[in-house]
Amino acid sequence: MEKRLDIATALERILPQVSKPARYTGHEWNSIVKDWDQARVKVALAYPDIYEVGLPNLGLMILYDILNREDDILVERVYAPWVDMEEAMRQAGLPLFSLESRHPLTDFDIVGFSLPYELDYTNVLNMLDLAGIPPLAAERGDDAPLIIGGGSGAYNPEPLADFFDLFVLGEGEEVLLELVKAYGEWKKEGGGQREVFLRRAARIDGIYVPSLYEVSYHPDGTVSGIEPIAPEARPAITKRIVVPLPPAPTRLIVPYIEAVHDRGVIEIQRGCTQGCRFCQAGVIYRPLRERSPEEVLTSIDEILKNTGYNEIALVSLSSTDYSQIKPLMHELTSRYRDQPIAISLPSLRIDSFSVELAEMLQTRRKTGLTFAPEAGSQRLRDVINKKVTEKDLLDTAEAAYSSGWQRIKLYFMIGLPTETVEDVQAMVDLVRQVVAIGRRHQGRKAQVSVSVATFIPKPHTPFQWMPLLDEASLEERLSLLRKGLHSQGIHFSWSDPQSSLLEAALSRGDRRLGRVIHRAWQLGARFDAWSEVFDPQLWARAFAEVGLDPDFYARRERPLDEVLPWAHIDTGVGMAFLASEWAGSLKGATSPDCRVRCLNCGIRVTFKDSIRPEYGYCQMS
């Protein structure tokens, strides 16, 4: 109690001095505050970015809801304080605390970090340090909280291996509950040495304990092996999936300040069958699982009742691939016809978006339309297996602008494998055609927002062996785009090549990069995803001091027989399949949607007990 009073007193002095103090006050609508003394296991769910970014994270919402349903488990939240709040906390000697009860993180049994993005990694170390928890796992005593990580970043956990006790691989709804209950049993037995529990945890499917593995290297710096050094450690750790999808959270936390996606959300399906070769999410979230329209409708009714939101997003990797999307939209627009409720589809596939769907949406408040052609030329779209044509995009623009939309956002990438300057020029030409269509229907009100990201080769994708494009070539192509897209009605944004280098290095890095991350944080790196804070010179110095080269990780094409740092992490998709897709890309050969023909990627074999045979593709329910 004294600690909490000290925190409350300090906050009274600090909060008037920092930006957006409501980031740190808690007590939001639908947040859950349990009796601290009655909980057997206390868990803090941590998101390594600011409150507005982390609060709407769907994965965090799901785990918060599921764990808090257990009577003997208490779950609270913590986000990364912005730089002004961090400075004020350090000056006041205030430890990082949870929002719900304002307990210091050191009071919790488990601190679980969501790892959505490589450029958040230094924030993890900073949050641990602010909490008074040593960032290095080897320096933490048996009485320190168990530090665990999950999310897409855990699919190559090696750069973070020095900082985490264990990683949860795959979907956390079931495995995290198993882990927390196992911890509760261990604690009931008297606890003891952390290593004893870690060995016990390693027996749980989907749990990776990096301290139970040894990594060796060839003289050229490539990985030669990743070997278990304890009987409990498995040669390969297979991700966890949940079948069917658990009930969606409907008592969403409503913030006092505007969040990045400040709306109600319902996950209508998980997984994607399109097979884009650059897309990590399309691999790690296989197989496809859909919610029934009845469940979606019931959940939306409850979300609206519990939150007061007037916008609902139907979330998935490709919302319009949901098999019941049209009847669902018909029912939604009919059900809420007399209410000011907007329905948004934040992930639209160009080839499946129809005039009929646009007309359904136009009866609601216009919330914007976003599409991802990814590449400007058909040749390059075939390379990446993006099943969309120029006609698809132009027809979709015609439908959208003629139905009343005035703004479309388009996502592209540069630096894709085999890309040429001609492919980049094709992007400019395509955007200008979209603008012309908009002008024809909406006049000068027509806008096109173009966001261009640098292609980052990601683990567990067919392009995991490919290099990041060199900086000179990236700058040449960005210059062409800046010139070609400098026109009224076009808003152009792009990725910083230096942050792309860092992301690629961390994405494809091995365990040695932990020393680089640690040193960069010591030098002051944090919020590396934020352009106003990111300092590439800190990272350059950290790499140099440790004696590693970011280009070795980011800009080196890797042979198919090289042992990859994430070779022991099994997504269920086989390496032979990924290699065949890589080879097909170089020939410009496309692969069909999994719903058209099974490509034998490995998912059916890995999760054979959960596949529903009545589907012609890997649908589970």
C-alpha positions as CSV (number, residue, x, y, z in Angstrom):
1,M,0.0,0.0,0.0
2,E,2.8,2.4,0.8
3,K,4.4,1.9,-2.6
4,R,1.0,2.7,-4.2
5,L,0.6,5.8,-2.1
6,D,4.1,6.9,-3.1
7,I,3.3,6.4,-6.8
8,A,0.0,8.3,-6.5
9,T,1.8,11.2,-4.7
10,A,4.5,11.3,-7.4
11,L,2.0,11.2,-10.2
12,E,0.2,14.2,-8.8
13,R,3.4,16.2,-9.2
14,I,4.5,14.7,-12.5
15,L,1.4,14.4,-14.6
16,P,0.7,18.2,-15.0
17,Q,4.2,18.5,-16.5
18,V,3.9,15.9,-19.3
19,S,2.1,15.6,-22.6
20,K,-1.2,13.6,-22.6
21,P,-1.3,12.7,-18.9
22,A,-4.3,10.5,-19.5
23,R,-1.8,7.9,-20.9
24,Y,-0.8,7.1,-17.4
25,T,-4.0,7.5,-15.2
26,G,-5.8,4.2,-16.0
27,H,-9.4,3.8,-14.7
28,E,-10.8,3.7,-18.3
29,W,-14.2,2.4,-19.0
30,N,-14.2,-1.5,-19.0
31,S,-10.8,-1.8,-17.5
32,I,-10.7,-4.6,-14.9
33,V,-9.5,-4.0,-11.3
34,K,-9.3,-7.2,-9.2
35,D,-8.5,-7.7,-5.5
36,W,-4.8,-7.9,-5.5
37,D,-4.5,-10.0,-2.4
38,Q,-6.9,-12.7,-3.7
39,A,-5.0,-13.5,-6.9
40,R,-2.6,-16.4,-7.0
41,V,-0.8,-15.2,-10.1
42,K,-0.4,-11.6,-11.1
43,V,0.4,-10.8,-14.7
44,A,1.3,-7.5,-16.3
45,L,0.7,-7.4,-20.1
46,A,3.3,-5.0,-21.5
47,Y,3.2,-3.2,-24.9
48,P,6.5,-1.6,-25.9
49,D,5.0,1.6,-27.4
50,I,2.9,4.5,-26.2
51,Y,-0.6,4.0,-24.8
52,E,-2.4,5.3,-28.0
53,V,-0.7,2.7,-30.1
54,G,-0.8,-0.2,-27.7
55,L,-4.3,0.1,-26.3
56,P,-6.2,-0.9,-29.5
57,N,-3.9,-3.9,-30.1
58,L,-6.3,-6.8,-30.6
59,G,-3.9,-9.5,-29.4
60,L,-3.5,-7.6,-26.1
61,M,-7.3,-7.2,-25.8
62,I,-7.9,-10.9,-26.3
63,L,-5.3,-12.0,-23.7
64,Y,-6.5,-9.4,-21.2
65,D,-10.0,-10.7,-21.5
66,I,-9.2,-14.4,-21.4
67,L,-6.8,-14.3,-18.5
68,N,-9.0,-12.0,-16.4
69,R,-11.9,-14.5,-16.7
70,E,-9.9,-16.8,-14.3
71,D,-10.8,-16.1,-10.7
72,D,-7.2,-16.7,-9.4
73,I,-5.4,-14.7,-12.1
74,L,-5.0,-11.0,-12.1
75,V,-4.0,-9.2,-15.3
76,E,-3.1,-5.5,-15.7
77,R,-1.6,-3.4,-18.4
78,V,1.5,-1.2,-18.9
79,Y,2.7,0.7,-21.9
80,A,6.0,2.5,-22.8
81,P,6.0,6.0,-21.3
82,W,6.8,8.8,-23.8
83,V,10.2,10.5,-23.5
84,D,9.0,13.3,-21.3
85,M,7.3,11.0,-18.9
86,E,10.4,8.7,-18.8
87,E,12.6,11.7,-17.8
88,A,10.1,12.8,-15.1
89,M,9.9,9.3,-13.7
90,R,13.6,8.9,-13.6
91,Q,14.1,12.2,-11.9
92,A,11.4,11.3,-9.3
93,G,12.7,7.8,-8.8
94,L,9.3,6.5,-9.9
95,P,9.2,2.9,-11.1
96,L,7.2,1.7,-14.0
97,F,3.8,0.7,-12.8
98,S,0.6,-0.9,-14.0
99,L,-2.4,1.2,-15.0
100,E,-5.1,-0.7,-13.1
101,S,-3.7,-0.8,-9.6
102,R,-0.5,1.3,-10.0
103,H,1.6,-1.5,-8.6
104,P,5.3,-1.5,-9.6
105,L,6.1,-4.2,-12.2
106,T,8.4,-5.8,-9.7
107,D,5.3,-6.8,-7.7
108,F,4.0,-9.0,-10.5
109,D,4.8,-12.7,-11.0
110,I,4.9,-12.4,-14.8
111,V,5.5,-9.6,-17.2
112,G,4.5,-10.5,-20.7
113,F,5.6,-8.4,-23.7
114,S,3.8,-8.3,-27.0
115,L,6.4,-8.0,-29.7
116,P,4.7,-6.6,-32.8
117,Y,7.7,-4.8,-34.4
118,E,11.5,-5.0,-34.4
119,L,12.0,-1.3,-33.9
120,D,10.3,-1.5,-30.5
121,Y,13.0,-3.8,-29.1
122,T,14.9,-1.1,-27.2
123,N,11.7,0.0,-25.6
124,V,11.5,-3.5,-24.0
125,L,14.8,-2.9,-22.3
126,N,13.9,0.6,-21.3
127,M,10.7,-0.5,-19.7
128,L,12.4,-3.3,-17.8
129,D,15.0,-0.8,-16.6
130,L,12.4,1.7,-15.6
131,A,10.7,-1.0,-13.6
132,G,13.9,-1.8,-11.7
133,I,14.2,-5.2,-13.5
134,P,17.6,-6.0,-15.0
135,P,17.2,-6.1,-18.8
136,L,19.6,-9.1,-19.1
137,A,17.9,-12.4,-18.0
138,A,21.2,-13.7,-16.7
139,E,21.4,-10.8,-14.2
140,R,17.9,-11.4,-12.7
141,G,17.5,-13.2,-9.4
142,D,14.9,-15.9,-8.6
143,D,12.6,-13.3,-7.0
144,A,12.4,-11.2,-10.2
145,P,9.2,-11.4,-12.4
146,L,9.3,-14.0,-15.2
147,I,9.8,-12.0,-18.4
148,I,8.0,-13.6,-21.4
149,G,7.5,-12.5,-25.0
150,G,5.0,-13.3,-27.7
151,G,3.6,-12.0,-31.0
152,S,5.1,-11.9,-34.5
153,G,8.5,-10.9,-33.2
154,A,8.8,-14.2,-31.3
155,Y,9.0,-16.1,-34.6
156,N,12.7,-15.0,-34.7
157,P,13.3,-14.7,-31.0
158,E,17.1,-14.9,-31.2
159,P,18.0,-11.2,-31.2
160,L,16.0,-10.9,-27.9
161,A,17.2,-14.2,-26.4
162,D,19.4,-12.4,-23.8
163,F,16.5,-10.5,-22.3
164,F,13.6,-13.0,-22.1
165,D,13.1,-16.0,-19.9
166,L,10.9,-17.6,-22.4
167,F,8.8,-17.0,-25.6
168,V,5.3,-18.1,-26.4
169,L,5.1,-19.1,-30.0
170,G,1.9,-18.8,-32.0
171,E,-1.5,-17.8,-30.8
172,G,-1.6,-17.3,-27.0
173,E,-5.2,-17.9,-26.0
174,E,-4.6,-21.4,-24.8
175,V,-0.9,-21.7,-24.3
176,L,-0.5,-18.6,-22.1
177,L,-3.3,-19.8,-19.9
178,E,-1.5,-23.1,-19.5
179,L,1.8,-21.4,-18.7
180,V,0.2,-19.1,-16.1
181,K,-1.5,-22.0,-14.4
182,A,1.7,-24.0,-14.4
183,Y,3.4,-21.0,-12.8
184,G,0.6,-20.8,-10.2
185,E,1.1,-24.5,-9.3
186,W,4.9,-24.0,-9.1
187,K,4.4,-21.0,-6.8
188,K,1.9,-23.0,-4.7
189,E,4.6,-25.7,-4.3
190,G,7.0,-23.1,-2.9
191,G,8.6,-21.8,-6.0
192,G,12.4,-21.7,-5.9
193,Q,15.0,-21.5,-8.6
194,R,13.9,-19.9,-11.8
195,E,15.7,-22.5,-13.9
196,V,13.5,-25.2,-12.4
197,F,10.3,-23.6,-13.6
198,L,11.8,-22.8,-17.0
199,R,12.6,-26.5,-17.5
200,R,9.0,-27.3,-16.5
201,A,7.7,-24.6,-18.9
202,A,9.8,-26.0,-21.8
203,R,7.6,-29.1,-21.7
204,I,4.5,-27.1,-22.7
205,D,3.9,-27.1,-26.4
206,G,4.7,-23.8,-28.0
207,I,7.1,-22.6,-25.3
208,Y,10.7,-21.7,-26.2
209,V,13.3,-21.2,-23.4
210,P,16.4,-19.7,-25.1
211,S,18.7,-20.5,-22.1
212,L,18.2,-24.2,-22.8
213,Y,19.7,-24.0,-26.3
214,E,23.3,-23.3,-27.5
215,V,24.0,-21.6,-30.8
216,S,27.3,-22.2,-32.7
217,Y,28.7,-20.3,-35.6
218,H,31.0,-21.0,-38.6
219,P,34.1,-18.9,-39.0
220,D,32.3,-16.7,-41.6
221,G,29.7,-15.7,-38.9
222,T,26.8,-17.8,-40.2
223,V,25.0,-20.1,-37.8
224,S,26.3,-23.7,-37.8
225,G,23.8,-25.1,-35.3
226,I,21.1,-24.5,-32.7
227,E,21.2,-27.4,-30.2
228,P,19.2,-28.2,-27.1
229,I,21.3,-28.5,-24.0
230,A,18.6,-29.8,-21.6
231,P,16.4,-32.9,-21.8
232,E,13.3,-30.7,-21.7
233,A,14.3,-28.7,-24.7
234,R,13.0,-29.9,-28.1
235,P,15.0,-29.7,-31.4
236,A,12.1,-27.7,-32.9
237,I,9.3,-25.7,-31.2
238,T,6.0,-25.7,-33.1
239,K,3.7,-22.7,-32.9
240,R,0.3,-23.0,-31.1
241,I,-3.0,-22.4,-32.8
242,V,-6.5,-22.2,-31.4
243,V,-9.5,-24.1,-32.9
244,P,-12.1,-22.8,-32.9
245,L,-11.5,-19.1,-32.3
246,P,-12.4,-18.3,-28.7
247,P,-15.2,-15.8,-28.0
248,A,-14.3,-12.3,-29.1
249,P,-13.8,-9.7,-26.4
250,T,-16.8,-7.4,-26.3
251,R,-16.0,-5.2,-23.2
252,L,-13.3,-3.3,-25.0
253,I,-11.4,-0.7,-23.0
254,V,-12.5,2.8,-23.9
255,P,-9.6,5.4,-23.5
256,Y,-9.9,8.9,-22.3
257,I,-7.7,10.1,-25.2
258,E,-8.0,9.2,-28.9
259,A,-6.2,6.0,-29.7
260,V,-4.6,5.2,-33.1
261,H,-7.6,3.0,-34.0
262,D,-10.3,4.5,-31.8
263,R,-13.3,2.2,-32.6
264,G,-14.8,-1.1,-31.8
265,V,-13.2,-4.2,-33.4
266,I,-14.3,-7.7,-34.1
267,E,-12.0,-10.3,-35.6
268,I,-14.1,-12.0,-38.3
269,Q,-11.5,-14.5,-39.4
270,R,-7.9,-15.4,-38.7
271,G,-5.4,-16.5,-41.4
272,C,-5.2,-15.9,-45.1
273,T,-5.2,-18.1,-48.1
274,Q,-3.8,-15.7,-50.7
275,G,-0.1,-16.7,-50.4
276,C,1.7,-13.3,-51.0
277,R,5.4,-14.3,-50.9
278,F,6.6,-11.2,-48.9
279,C,3.9,-11.6,-46.2
280,Q,5.0,-13.1,-42.9
281,A,1.5,-12.8,-41.4
282,G,0.1,-15.0,-44.2
283,V,2.4,-17.8,-43.0
284,I,2.4,-17.5,-39.3
285,Y,-1.4,-17.1,-39.0
286,R,-2.2,-20.1,-41.2
287,P,-4.6,-21.9,-41.3
288,L,-7.8,-20.0,-42.0
289,R,-10.5,-19.9,-39.3
290,E,-13.7,-18.0,-39.7
291,R,-16.3,-16.8,-37.1
292,S,-19.9,-17.5,-38.0
293,P,-21.9,-14.5,-39.1
294,E,-24.2,-15.1,-36.1
295,E,-21.3,-14.9,-33.7
296,V,-20.0,-11.7,-35.4
297,L,-23.4,-10.0,-35.2
298,T,-23.9,-10.9,-31.5
299,S,-20.4,-9.7,-30.7
300,I,-21.0,-6.4,-32.5
301,D,-24.3,-5.8,-30.6
302,E,-22.4,-6.4,-27.3
303,I,-19.5,-4.1,-28.3
304,L,-21.8,-1.3,-29.2
305,K,-23.7,-1.7,-25.9
306,N,-20.6,-1.9,-23.8
307,T,-18.5,0.8,-25.4
308,G,-20.6,3.5,-27.0
309,Y,-18.5,3.4,-30.1
310,N,-20.2,4.5,-33.4
311,E,-17.7,2.7,-35.7
312,I,-17.0,-1.0,-35.9
313,A,-14.1,-2.5,-37.8
314,L,-14.4,-6.0,-39.2
315,V,-10.8,-7.1,-38.8
316,S,-8.8,-9.8,-40.5
317,L,-5.8,-10.0,-42.8
318,S,-8.2,-9.8,-45.7
319,S,-11.7,-8.8,-44.6
320,T,-13.4,-9.2,-48.0
321,D,-12.1,-12.8,-48.3
322,Y,-14.4,-13.7,-45.5
323,S,-16.8,-16.2,-47.1
324,Q,-20.0,-14.5,-45.7
325,I,-18.9,-10.9,-46.2
326,K,-21.8,-9.8,-48.4
327,P,-24.6,-11.3,-46.4
328,L,-22.9,-10.1,-43.2
329,M,-22.8,-6.5,-44.6
330,H,-26.4,-6.7,-45.8
331,E,-27.4,-7.7,-42.3
332,L,-25.3,-5.1,-40.6
333,T,-26.5,-2.2,-42.8
334,S,-30.1,-3.3,-42.3
335,R,-29.7,-3.8,-38.5
336,Y,-28.2,-0.4,-37.9
337,R,-30.0,1.5,-40.7
338,D,-31.5,4.0,-38.3
339,Q,-28.4,4.4,-36.1
340,P,-25.3,6.5,-36.8
341,I,-23.1,3.4,-36.9
342,A,-20.2,3.1,-39.4
343,I,-18.9,-0.2,-40.6
344,S,-15.3,-0.3,-41.8
345,L,-13.3,-3.0,-43.6
346,P,-9.7,-2.0,-42.8
347,S,-8.1,-4.7,-45.0
348,L,-9.7,-4.8,-48.5
349,R,-8.4,-7.0,-51.3
350,I,-8.6,-5.2,-54.6
351,D,-9.8,-8.2,-56.6
352,S,-12.6,-9.1,-54.2
353,F,-13.9,-5.6,-53.6
354,S,-17.2,-5.2,-55.6
355,V,-19.4,-2.4,-56.6
356,E,-22.1,-4.0,-54.5
357,L,-20.0,-3.9,-51.4
358,A,-19.1,-0.3,-52.0
359,E,-22.8,0.6,-52.3
360,M,-23.4,-1.2,-49.0
361,L,-20.7,0.8,-47.3
362,Q,-21.8,4.2,-48.8
363,T,-25.0,4.2,-46.8
364,R,-22.7,4.6,-43.7
365,R,-20.4,7.5,-42.8
366,K,-17.4,7.4,-45.1
367,T,-14.4,6.0,-43.1
368,G,-11.9,5.8,-45.9
369,L,-10.8,3.0,-48.2
370,T,-7.4,1.4,-48.2
371,F,-5.9,-1.0,-50.8
372,A,-2.5,-2.6,-51.3
373,P,-1.4,-3.2,-54.9
374,E,2.1,-3.6,-53.5
375,A,3.8,-3.2,-56.9
376,G,3.2,-1.1,-59.9
377,S,3.8,-3.6,-62.7
378,Q,2.0,-6.9,-63.5
379,R,5.4,-8.6,-63.8
380,L,6.4,-7.7,-60.3
381,R,3.0,-8.5,-58.8
382,D,3.4,-12.0,-60.3
383,V,6.8,-12.3,-58.7
384,I,5.3,-11.6,-55.3
385,N,2.2,-13.6,-56.0
386,K,-0.1,-10.6,-55.5
387,K,-3.3,-11.8,-57.3
388,V,-4.4,-8.4,-58.6
389,T,-4.3,-6.8,-62.0
390,E,-4.2,-3.2,-63.1
391,K,-7.8,-3.5,-64.3
392,D,-8.8,-4.7,-60.8
393,L,-7.4,-1.6,-59.2
394,L,-8.8,0.8,-61.8
395,D,-12.2,-0.8,-61.6
396,T,-12.2,-0.6,-57.8
397,A,-11.2,3.1,-57.9
398,E,-14.1,3.6,-60.4
399,A,-16.5,1.9,-58.0
400,A,-15.2,3.8,-54.9
401,Y,-15.1,7.3,-56.4
402,S,-18.4,6.9,-58.2
403,S,-20.0,5.7,-54.9
404,G,-19.0,8.9,-53.1
405,W,-15.6,8.4,-51.7
406,Q,-13.2,11.2,-52.1
407,R,-10.0,9.6,-50.7
408,I,-8.3,6.3,-51.3
409,K,-5.1,5.1,-49.7
410,L,-2.7,2.9,-51.6
411,Y,0.1,0.8,-50.1
412,F,3.1,-0.1,-52.2
413,M,6.6,-1.5,-51.6
414,I,10.0,-0.7,-53.2
415,G,13.0,-2.9,-53.2
416,L,11.1,-6.1,-53.9
417,P,13.1,-9.0,-55.4
418,T,13.8,-8.6,-59.1
419,E,12.4,-5.0,-59.1
420,T,13.7,-2.6,-61.8
421,V,13.4,1.1,-62.2
422,E,10.7,0.4,-64.9
423,D,8.6,-1.3,-62.2
424,V,8.9,1.8,-60.0
425,Q,7.8,4.0,-62.9
426,A,4.8,1.7,-63.4
427,M,3.8,2.6,-59.8
428,V,3.8,6.3,-60.7
429,D,1.7,5.6,-63.9
430,L,-0.8,3.5,-61.9
431,V,-1.3,6.2,-59.2
432,R,-1.8,8.9,-61.8
433,Q,-4.5,6.8,-63.5
434,V,-6.3,6.4,-60.1
435,V,-6.1,10.2,-59.6
436,A,-7.6,10.7,-63.0
437,I,-10.6,8.5,-62.2
438,G,-11.1,10.3,-58.9
439,R,-11.0,13.7,-60.7
440,R,-13.6,12.5,-63.1
441,H,-16.1,11.7,-60.3
442,Q,-15.1,14.0,-57.5
443,G,-13.2,16.9,-59.2
444,R,-10.5,18.5,-57.1
445,K,-11.8,16.9,-54.0
446,A,-10.4,13.5,-55.1
447,Q,-7.4,12.5,-53.1
448,V,-5.0,9.6,-53.3
449,S,-2.7,8.9,-50.4
450,V,0.3,6.8,-51.4
451,S,2.4,5.0,-48.7
452,V,5.6,3.3,-49.9
453,A,7.4,0.9,-47.5
454,T,10.8,-0.6,-48.2
455,F,10.6,-4.4,-48.7
456,I,12.0,-6.2,-45.6
457,P,12.8,-9.9,-46.0
458,K,11.0,-11.6,-43.1
459,P,11.7,-15.0,-41.5
460,H,9.4,-17.9,-42.5
461,T,8.5,-16.4,-45.9
462,P,9.6,-17.4,-49.4
463,F,11.7,-14.2,-49.5
464,Q,13.5,-14.9,-46.2
465,W,16.7,-15.7,-48.2
466,M,16.6,-12.4,-50.2
467,P,18.6,-9.3,-49.4
468,L,17.5,-5.8,-48.5
469,L,18.1,-3.4,-51.4
470,D,21.2,-1.3,-51.0
471,E,20.7,2.3,-49.9
472,A,21.9,4.0,-53.1
473,S,19.3,2.1,-55.2
474,L,16.6,2.7,-52.6
475,E,17.3,6.5,-52.8
476,E,17.3,6.4,-56.6
477,R,13.9,4.9,-56.6
478,L,12.5,7.1,-53.9
479,S,13.7,10.1,-55.9
480,L,11.8,8.9,-58.9
481,L,8.7,8.5,-56.8
482,R,9.0,11.9,-55.2
483,K,9.3,13.5,-58.6
484,G,6.6,11.4,-60.3
485,L,4.1,11.7,-57.4
486,H,4.5,15.4,-56.8
487,S,1.1,16.5,-58.0
488,Q,-2.1,18.0,-56.7
489,G,-4.3,15.4,-55.1
490,I,-1.5,13.0,-54.3
491,H,0.0,12.7,-50.8
492,F,3.2,10.6,-50.7
493,S,4.9,9.1,-47.7
494,W,7.8,6.7,-47.5
495,S,10.0,4.7,-45.2
496,D,13.4,6.0,-44.0
497,P,16.1,3.8,-45.6
498,Q,18.2,3.8,-42.4
499,S,15.3,2.5,-40.3
500,S,14.6,-0.1,-42.9
501,L,18.2,-1.3,-42.6
502,L,17.8,-1.6,-38.8
503,E,14.5,-3.4,-39.2
504,A,15.9,-5.9,-41.7
505,A,19.0,-6.6,-39.5
506,L,16.9,-7.2,-36.4
507,S,14.3,-9.2,-38.4
508,R,16.9,-11.7,-39.7
509,G,19.4,-11.5,-36.9
510,D,20.9,-14.1,-34.7
511,R,21.5,-14.3,-30.9
512,R,24.7,-12.1,-31.1
513,L,22.5,-9.1,-32.0
514,G,21.4,-9.0,-28.3
515,R,24.7,-7.3,-27.5
516,V,24.0,-4.6,-30.2
517,I,20.4,-4.0,-28.9
518,H,21.7,-3.7,-25.3
519,R,24.5,-1.3,-26.3
520,A,22.2,0.8,-28.5
521,W,19.8,1.1,-25.5
522,Q,22.7,2.1,-23.2
523,L,23.6,4.8,-25.7
524,G,20.1,6.2,-25.6
525,A,18.2,4.4,-28.3
526,R,14.4,4.1,-27.7
527,F,11.3,4.7,-29.8
528,D,13.2,3.7,-32.9
529,A,9.9,3.4,-34.8
530,W,9.3,7.2,-34.3
531,S,11.2,9.4,-36.8
532,E,11.4,12.3,-34.3
533,V,13.3,10.1,-31.8
534,F,15.1,7.5,-34.0
535,D,18.9,8.2,-34.2
536,P,20.7,5.9,-36.6
537,Q,24.1,7.0,-35.4
538,L,23.4,5.3,-32.0
539,W,22.9,2.0,-33.8
540,A,25.9,2.5,-36.1
541,R,28.0,3.0,-33.0
542,A,26.5,0.0,-31.2
543,F,27.2,-2.3,-34.2
544,A,30.7,-1.0,-34.5
545,E,31.5,-1.4,-30.8
546,V,30.2,-4.9,-30.7
547,G,32.0,-5.8,-33.9
548,L,29.0,-6.7,-36.1
549,D,27.9,-5.4,-39.5
550,P,24.2,-4.7,-40.1
551,D,24.7,-5.4,-43.8
552,F,25.8,-9.0,-43.0
553,Y,22.3,-9.6,-41.6
554,A,20.2,-7.3,-43.8
555,R,21.8,-7.1,-47.3
556,R,23.3,-10.5,-47.8
557,E,21.5,-13.0,-50.0
558,R,21.5,-16.3,-48.1
559,P,21.9,-19.7,-49.8
560,L,19.1,-22.2,-49.3
561,D,21.3,-24.6,-47.3
562,E,22.4,-22.0,-44.7
563,V,21.1,-22.6,-41.2
564,L,18.8,-19.7,-40.5
565,P,18.8,-18.2,-36.9
566,W,15.1,-19.2,-36.7
567,A,15.5,-22.7,-38.1
568,H,14.3,-24.3,-34.8
569,I,11.0,-22.3,-34.8
570,D,8.3,-24.3,-36.7
571,T,5.3,-22.4,-38.1
572,G,3.9,-25.6,-39.6
573,V,4.8,-24.4,-43.1
574,G,7.7,-26.5,-44.5
575,M,11.0,-25.1,-45.6
576,A,10.8,-27.1,-48.9
577,F,7.5,-25.3,-49.7
578,L,9.0,-21.9,-49.0
579,A,12.0,-22.7,-51.2
580,S,9.7,-23.8,-54.0
581,E,7.8,-20.5,-53.8
582,W,11.1,-18.6,-53.8
583,A,12.1,-20.5,-57.0
584,G,8.7,-19.8,-58.6
585,S,9.0,-16.1,-57.8
586,L,12.2,-15.8,-59.8
587,K,10.4,-17.3,-62.8
588,G,7.4,-15.0,-62.4
589,A,5.2,-18.1,-61.8
590,T,2.1,-17.5,-59.6
591,S,0.6,-19.9,-57.1
592,P,-3.2,-20.2,-56.6
593,D,-5.2,-19.3,-53.6
594,C,-5.2,-22.2,-51.1
595,R,-9.0,-22.3,-51.5
596,V,-8.6,-23.2,-55.1
597,R,-5.9,-25.8,-54.8
598,C,-3.9,-27.1,-51.8
599,L,-0.2,-26.4,-52.3
600,N,0.9,-28.9,-49.6
601,C,2.6,-26.2,-47.6
602,G,2.8,-28.4,-44.5
603,I,-0.1,-27.0,-42.4
604,R,-2.3,-30.0,-43.1
605,V,0.4,-32.4,-41.8
606,T,1.3,-30.3,-38.7
607,F,-2.2,-29.7,-37.6
608,K,-3.9,-32.8,-39.1
609,D,-6.1,-33.4,-36.1
610,S,-7.8,-30.0,-36.5
611,I,-8.4,-29.9,-40.2
612,R,-12.1,-30.1,-41.2
613,P,-12.2,-32.6,-44.2
614,E,-15.4,-31.1,-45.6
615,Y,-13.4,-28.0,-46.7
616,G,-11.2,-28.2,-49.8
617,Y,-8.7,-26.0,-48.1
618,C,-7.3,-25.7,-44.5
619,Q,-10.4,-24.3,-42.9
620,M,-10.7,-25.1,-39.2
621,S,-13.6,-24.7,-36.9
